[in-house]
Amino acid sequence: MADGRTVDRDPRAMADVPAALFEALAAFARAAYPRYVDDLRALVEIESGTGDVEGSAAIARLLGQRLAALGAAVETHANARGTHVVGRLAGRGAGRYVWLMHTDTVYPRGSLARQPFRVDGSGRAFGPGAGDSKASAAFALFAAEALVAVAGSPFGELALYFDAEEEGGSDDEVALVEGLARTADVAMVLDTARPAWGIVARRKGLAGYRLDVRGLAGHAGNAAHASASATLELVHQLHAIASLASPPPGDPRDFAPEALAARGVVDRGQLVPDVTVNVGAIGSSNDRVNVVTDHAWAEIEVRAWTRADLARVDAAIRARAARVTVPGTAATVTAGLAYPPLEMTGRAAEVVARYKAIVRAGFGAEVAEWSAGGVTVGNFTAAFAPTVDALAVEMRHEHDLFHEHADLSTFGPRLVALAALVAAEDAALRGGDR
């Protein structure tokens, strides 16, 4: 399937998806592939690093035209860093779905000249943001077109959200995502799909903190008895906070990609400890060794698979800050960035089970469930709607300009599977099978 147009099908019947629909979707994917590559090229050749207002606006115009041609009602939401796009399609079915993509990249202007868009002989598309996540943005347009033109619009509403700030996040982004998720029956993240039919079954939640310690300044030799070191208290605090993390599986060098490959281990996130604590930055008001520091601070990030673990660690951090070890010091904790975890709820598990059945029957393949320590907007939708993550074109090596690529050979199979999933969900809703 190097050209992304061939869709191999196991002839076994598929529950909830008529064989004729499956074949029609496959034919659509084959015919649409050249147009898909053209759209992907157009998106990649508009440089749109997060905060590139001009590039983001240009992509929004392109997407707006494509969405309008599908019959979608188009909204744009511009701010100082980019233009978010929402397209809403009204259908003939029962379910309300939101698909989430993003158009910003981690690459600054000028990256396209260093890594121009190209598709190699294996169907791998290179270029700034080709994998993360413009291949998925273009994919969404064609998957939506397939649902409308081939499947008869088997949804009540399909909202397509193209995020302009996914790589950095913003309050505007969160407000848009949560607003869409509140009215959705299912949210589907079309971003960074994993190899070999991989999907992301769960994502860690994230909580950010700033820890400030105040002490009493003084000369380290003459006034040590009348001083209180904020730096020393910060060390005590951080040691206690670090102990809240789950133990690592072993020597980090034994878990580097090359070491795992040598042992034949496929890392699908199963090795990530349950709770991680990272002290990302520390500092103080002092740059002289003979002065006792009166202010020291640290920025801390906690990640965990469950809300319960995040709540437990949060309570422990605050309790430790209320209890200092160095007399004369005081510690305060300020909460910052927060993402809820994406947990596999009962309803989301039903959707995943249906997707697995479609892939197994239609392609003779098994869907691999991945766990991810990184966060996406799916973390926010999961608080309001069952969320399934990584359902678009597969990619590798995100955030690496010269190695990042989208595997376009997965365009056809992934499009058929996603469209079939929506059709099957609609059939289940109409039949009362939730």
N, C-alpha and C positions, 0 to 999 in steps of 0.2 A: 504493500500500500504506500509506496514511496511518494506518489503524487497526490495522496489524500483523497482520491476519487473512488477507489475500490472499496466496497463494503462487503466483506465476506459474511455469509449468514449460515448458521446452523439451521437445517430445515425443520427442526422441532418447533411445535406450536408454542407461542408465547402467551401467557396468561394476561388478559386485559388489553392486548395489543393485536388487532387483526393482522394476519400475514400480509394482506394487500396493502395496509397502511405502512407496514415496515418496509415493504419493497418500494413503495412510492417515495418514502423518505430517503431511502438509499439512492434512488434514481435522482432525486432532487440534489442530494449532496454531490453526486458525481458531476452533474451539470453545473452546479454553482461554484465548484472549486476554483476555476480560473478567475471568476469575479471576486471570490474571497481573497485570493492572493493580491489582486489589484487593490482591494480595499485595505488590506494589511499594509501593503507598500505605501499607500497614501497616508495612513496613520503614522507609520514609522518615520516617514520622511518629513513629518511635522514635528520638530523637536519640542518636547513639552515636559521638561523637568519641573518638579513641584515648584510653584512660584513663578513659572514662566507664563505671564499673563497673556502675552501675544500668542504663543503657541497653543495654550489651552483654549483661547477663544477661537482659533482657527479649527481646532479639532471639534469644538462644540458646533461650529457652523456645518462642518462636514456631517457630523452625526445627526444634527437636526434635519438636514436634507434627506438623509437616508431613512430616518424614522418617519418623517412626514410622508415619504413615498410608500411606506408600509401602512399608512393610515393612522399613525399614532398621533395623539395630542402631545405636543412637545413643550416642555418648560425648561428654561435656563435660569440658573441661580449663580450670578457672578459675585465675586468678592475680590479682595486685593491680591489674591494668590491664584485665581483660576476661575473657570466657568464649569459648574456642575450641570449635567443634562439629565432630565427625566423624560422618558417617552412612555405614554400610557396607551395600551391597546385594549379595546373593548372586544370581548369574544362572545361565544354562544354557549359557553360551558358554565360550570358551577364554581370552580376554585379561583382564588385570588392569589397571584404569585408575584414575587419581586425577585428580579435577577440583579445581581450586583457585580459591576465591573469597575475598572479604573483606567484613566487615560494619562495620568501623570507618571513620570519615571524618576529614577534617581540620577539621571545623567544630565550634565550641564550642556548648554549650547556649545556647539563645536564637536560634539561626540559623533554626530552623523558623518562628518568628514573623516573621522578616524575609523569608523566601522559602518560603511554604507550598507543599506538594505540589500540582502541577497538570499536566495534559496538554493541550497546545494543539491547535489544529485540524490541525496537521501531524504530530501524533503524537509530539511532543517532550515528555518528562517532565522537569519541573524540581522542585527541592527539594534540601535538604542531602544530598549523597551519592547522589542519584538516578542520576547517571552513573557516579561512581566511589565504590562499585561495587555499589550495591544492586540496580540493574536486572539485573546479572549474577548476583547471589546468587539473586534470584527466578527468573531464567531457568534456572538450574541445576536448581531443583526441578521445573520443567515439562519440561525436556529429559530428566531422569531418569524422570519419570512416563511420557513418551512411549516411552522405551526399554522400560519394564516393561509398560505397557498395550497398546502397539501393536506393538513390534518383538520381543516375546518374550524380553526380557532377554538380548540377545546379548553377554554378558560373563561372565567367571568371577567377578570382583568389581569393583564400581564404588564407590570411596571418594570421598565428597564432603566436602571440608575447607573450613570457613568460618572464616577467620582473623580474630581479634579485634584484631590488632596489626600489620597489614600496613603502615600508614602510618608507624609508628615502628620496628617490628622488635623482636625480643626473643630471648633464648636459648630460651625455651619454644617460640616460633614455629618457630625453626630445627629444634629437636629433633623436633617434630611433622611438619614438612614432610619432613625427611630420612628419618624413619621410614617415612612413607607412600611416598616415592619409591623406597626400597630394594626394595620388593616389587612395584613397578608395572612393567608392560610399556611403558606410555606415560603421561606426565603431560600434562594439558591445562589451561592457565591460562585461566579464564573471567573476564577482566578487561580493561577499557579497550580494547575492540575498535576498530580504526581505521575511518574511513569507507570506503565503496565496497568492501566485502568485504576490507578490509585486515586482515592478520594481522601479528604481529611475528615475523620470522624469526630475529632475533638481538638480543641485549641485551649491552651492555657489562658487564664485570665491574668491581668497585670495590675499591680498597684505600685505607684511611685510615691516616694517620701523624701522630704528634706528634714534632716536632723541638725538642729542648731544647739550648740553648747556654749553657754556663757560662763566665764570665770572671773578671776581677779588678776589683773596684770601686776607685774612687779619685776625687780631685778632678780635674776636666778641665783645670784650669790648673796646679796645683802638683804633681800626681802622674800626669800623662799618661804619663811614662816608666816608671812602676811599675804601670800599669793595663792591662787587656786588655778591649776592648769586646765584650761578647756580642752587642750589637745589630749592630755592624759585621760580625761573623762570620756572624750570621744572614742578613744581606743577601747576603753571598757565597754561602752555602749555597743560599738560595732562587733566586738567579740561575742557579746551576748546575742546580738541580732543574727550574726552569721550562724550561730548554733541552731537557729530555727529551721535552717535548710535541711532537706533530706540528704543523706550521705551519697556521695558520687559512687558510681559502680566500680571504680578502681582508678588506676593511674591514667590520667587523661591521654597520655601518649598511646595507650593501648586502644583508644577509641577514636583516634583520628581516622579520616576516611580511608587512607591507604592501609592502615593497620586492620581495619574492619574488612576491607577488600581481600587482604591477604588471608584472613581467616574465613572468608566466604560468608560474612555476616551482612545482611541487608538492613540498613538502619532506616526504619520507618517511624522513628520517634519513640520506639519502645524502650530506648536506653536513657531517655531524659528523666532525671530524678523528679519525683512528685512535686517537691517544693524547691525552688531555687531563690537564692538571695544574692544580688550583685551590688556591690558598692562601686558605683561607676565613677564617682568623683568625690574628692575630699579637698579641703582647703582650710586656711586660717588667716587671721588678721596679722600674723606675725611672720617676719622673714629674718629674724635675728635669734641666734641660738642662746644668747644670754638673757633673753626676755621670756618670762612666763606668759603664755598666750591667754588672752581673755576672751577670744572668740574662735571657735572651730566648727566646721560644718561638714556634712556628707550628704550626697544624693544617693538614694538607695532604690533599687527596683526589686520587687518580689513577684514571682510568677508561680501559679499553681493551677492544677487541673480542675479544682472544685471551688465553689463559693465558700464551702465550709472551711477549707484550708486557708483561703485568703482571709476570712474573718478571724480565724484562730491566730494567724500570724499578726494581723493588724492589732488585735488586743494585746498580744505579747510585746510588740514594739512600743505601744503606748504605755504599758505597765512598766517596762524597763526604763523608759524615759523619765517616769515619775520617781524613779529610785536611783539616785546617783551614788557613785562610789567615792569620788573625790569631794571632800567637804568644801563648801563655798562655791560649788558649781551648780548650774541648773540646765536641764535639757528640755527642749521643746520639739515636737514633731508636727510637721505640716504635710498633709496629704496632697498629692498632685495628680498626675495623670492616672486614670483608672479605666481598665477594660474588663468587663465581666467574662468569665470563661464560656466557651462554646462547649456545652455538654450534650451528650447524646440522650435526649429525652425520648420518651416512649413514642411520640408522634414522629419525631425525626428518624427514629429507628425503623418505623414502618416505611417511610419514604426510601431509606437506604436499602431495606430489604427488597422493595419493589425494583429499585434500580439494579440491584445485584441479580434479581431474577431475569430482568430484561437483558443484561449483558451476558449472563450465562446461557440463556436460550438463544439469543440472537447472534452471539459471537463465540460461544463455547469458551468463554474466558471467566476468570474469577476476579472480582473487584477486591483490591487490596486496601484495607483501612489503615490510614496513617494517623499518627498523632503529631501535633505541631506545637512547639513552644512559642512560635511567633503569633502575632495577632493580626486580624483583618477586621473589616467592618462587619463580618459575620459574627464577631463577638458581641456587637451591639444588637444585631437583629435577633440573636438567640435569646435575648431577654424578653422578647415579645412574640416571636414566631419560631416554630420548628425550623432549624437551619441545617442545610446540607452544603458542604464546602468542596470546592475544586472539581467542578463538573464540566470544564471546557477543554480546550486543546492542551495537551500535555507539554510541559516545558522543563528545562534544566538550567542550572547555573545562574539563577537570577542575581542581579546586581553585579555581574562580572561582564564588562562591556564586550570583551573579545570572546567569551565562551557562552554567554547567555543565548539561548535559542528556543524557538517553539518547534515542536515536532508536528509538522503539517500533515504527516501521514495519519494522524489521529483525528483530523478534522471531520472526515466522513463518519467513522464509527461513533465518535463522541456526539456529533450532531444528531445522528439517528437515535442514540440512546437517550439523550436529553429530551428530544421531542416525543419519543415514545413514552418516557416517564411522565411528562405532563399529560399526554393522552390517557395513560393508564390511571393516573391520579383522578382525572376527570371522570373516567368510567367508574372508578371506585366511589367517588363522591355521589354520582348520580344513582349508583346502586345501593347507597347507604353503607358501604363497606369502608370504614375508616381504619 
